[in-house]
Amino acid sequence: MLKQSDIERERYEARLKAERDRGSSLLAAEQRGEQRTLIRYVHLFQDMLKCPRTAPETLLALPLAELQALADQLEAELRRT
């Protein structure tokens, strides 16, 4: 038989897990939105530089930091031209 304190602890842990899951989901959604924006910039910069576009699947496979670095690199190249 479960004690009241055991039941309360289980409820607390369930709420805590739900909050963490929700936070993780929001962060993932935010990162996906940022990723899509960066992909649009990469494609825009590639178009302006008259370079072939990198396949979206390839860009989606990159970590966010690498995608940002690629966008920064292309932007810098565009500024030099």
C-alpha positions as a Markdown table, in Angstrom:
| # | Residue | x | y | z |
|---|---|---|---|---|
| 1 | Met | 0.0 | 0.0 | 0.0 |
| 2 | Leu | 1.3 | 3.4 | -1.0 |
| 3 | Lys | 1.6 | 6.1 | 1.7 |
| 4 | Gln | 0.3 | 9.6 | 1.1 |
| 5 | Ser | 3.9 | 11.0 | 1.0 |
| 6 | Asp | 4.7 | 8.4 | -1.7 |
| 7 | Ile | 1.7 | 9.4 | -3.8 |
| 8 | Glu | 2.6 | 13.1 | -3.4 |
| 9 | Arg | 6.2 | 12.5 | -4.4 |
| 10 | Glu | 5.1 | 10.6 | -7.5 |
| 11 | Arg | 2.7 | 13.5 | -8.5 |
| 12 | Tyr | 5.5 | 16.0 | -7.9 |
| 13 | Glu | 7.9 | 14.0 | -10.1 |
| 14 | Ala | 5.3 | 13.6 | -12.8 |
| 15 | Arg | 4.7 | 17.4 | -12.8 |
| 16 | Leu | 8.4 | 18.1 | -12.9 |
| 17 | Lys | 8.9 | 15.7 | -15.8 |
| 18 | Ala | 6.0 | 17.2 | -17.7 |
| 19 | Glu | 7.4 | 20.7 | -17.2 |
| 20 | Arg | 10.9 | 19.6 | -18.4 |
| 21 | Asp | 9.3 | 17.8 | -21.4 |
| 22 | Arg | 7.3 | 21.0 | -22.3 |
| 23 | Gly | 10.5 | 23.1 | -22.0 |
| 24 | Ser | 12.4 | 20.7 | -24.2 |
| 25 | Ser | 9.6 | 20.8 | -26.8 |
| 26 | Leu | 9.6 | 24.6 | -26.9 |
| 27 | Leu | 13.3 | 24.7 | -27.2 |
| 28 | Ala | 13.3 | 22.2 | -30.1 |
| 29 | Ala | 10.5 | 24.2 | -31.9 |
| 30 | Glu | 12.5 | 27.4 | -31.5 |
| 31 | Gln | 15.6 | 25.7 | -32.9 |
| 32 | Arg | 13.6 | 24.3 | -35.9 |
| 33 | Gly | 12.3 | 27.8 | -36.6 |
| 34 | Glu | 15.9 | 29.3 | -36.4 |
| 35 | Gln | 17.1 | 26.4 | -38.6 |
| 36 | Arg | 14.5 | 27.1 | -41.3 |
| 37 | Thr | 15.4 | 30.8 | -41.2 |
| 38 | Leu | 19.1 | 30.1 | -41.6 |
| 39 | Ile | 18.4 | 27.7 | -44.5 |
| 40 | Arg | 16.4 | 30.5 | -46.3 |
| 41 | Tyr | 19.4 | 32.8 | -45.7 |
| 42 | Val | 21.9 | 30.3 | -47.1 |
| 43 | His | 19.8 | 29.8 | -50.2 |
| 44 | Leu | 19.3 | 33.5 | -50.6 |
| 45 | Phe | 23.1 | 34.1 | -50.3 |
| 46 | Gln | 23.8 | 31.2 | -52.7 |
| 47 | Asp | 21.4 | 32.6 | -55.2 |
| 48 | Met | 22.9 | 36.1 | -55.0 |
| 49 | Leu | 26.4 | 34.6 | -55.4 |
| 50 | Lys | 25.1 | 32.5 | -58.3 |
| 51 | Cys | 26.2 | 29.3 | -56.6 |
| 52 | Pro | 24.3 | 26.1 | -56.7 |
| 53 | Arg | 21.9 | 25.7 | -53.8 |
| 54 | Thr | 22.7 | 23.2 | -51.2 |
| 55 | Ala | 20.0 | 20.6 | -50.8 |
| 56 | Pro | 17.7 | 21.4 | -47.9 |
| 57 | Glu | 18.2 | 17.8 | -46.6 |
| 58 | Thr | 21.9 | 18.4 | -46.4 |
| 59 | Leu | 21.4 | 21.7 | -44.5 |
| 60 | Leu | 18.9 | 20.1 | -42.1 |
| 61 | Ala | 21.5 | 17.5 | -41.2 |
| 62 | Leu | 24.0 | 20.2 | -40.0 |
| 63 | Pro | 24.1 | 21.2 | -36.4 |
| 64 | Leu | 22.7 | 24.7 | -35.8 |
| 65 | Ala | 26.1 | 26.2 | -35.1 |
| 66 | Glu | 27.5 | 24.9 | -38.4 |
| 67 | Leu | 24.5 | 26.2 | -40.3 |
| 68 | Gln | 25.0 | 29.6 | -38.7 |
| 69 | Ala | 28.7 | 29.5 | -39.7 |
| 70 | Leu | 27.8 | 28.7 | -43.3 |
| 71 | Ala | 25.3 | 31.5 | -43.5 |
| 72 | Asp | 27.9 | 33.9 | -42.0 |
| 73 | Gln | 30.6 | 32.7 | -44.4 |
| 74 | Leu | 28.3 | 33.2 | -47.4 |
| 75 | Glu | 27.2 | 36.6 | -46.2 |
| 76 | Ala | 30.8 | 37.7 | -45.8 |
| 77 | Glu | 31.6 | 36.4 | -49.3 |
| 78 | Leu | 28.7 | 38.4 | -50.6 |
| 79 | Arg | 29.9 | 41.6 | -48.9 |
| 80 | Arg | 33.3 | 41.1 | -50.5 |
| 81 | Thr | 31.8 | 41.1 | -54.0 |
